[in-house]
């Protein structure tokens, strides 16, 4: 399944500390919430165990908003939450 990432999502990924591999894994293996109009929200947690912007975090939680336009998933934005 092809996964395309919008310019907006790429910018947010850089600002928020998400990698392309994590986004793809979240879509492929994460929990999916289906919304109207081919929109889905995917959730996935990752072990992190290192510093991000000077603070140590054990976990990184990704929320990926995407739209399915056959045969592609188009990532609209990515949200990252950190936990110690």
ABEGO torsion letter per residue (X at the ends): XBBBBBAAAAAAAAAAGBBAAAAAAAAAABBBBBBBGGBBBBBBBBBAGBBBGGBBBABBBBBBBBBBBOABBBBABBBBBBBX
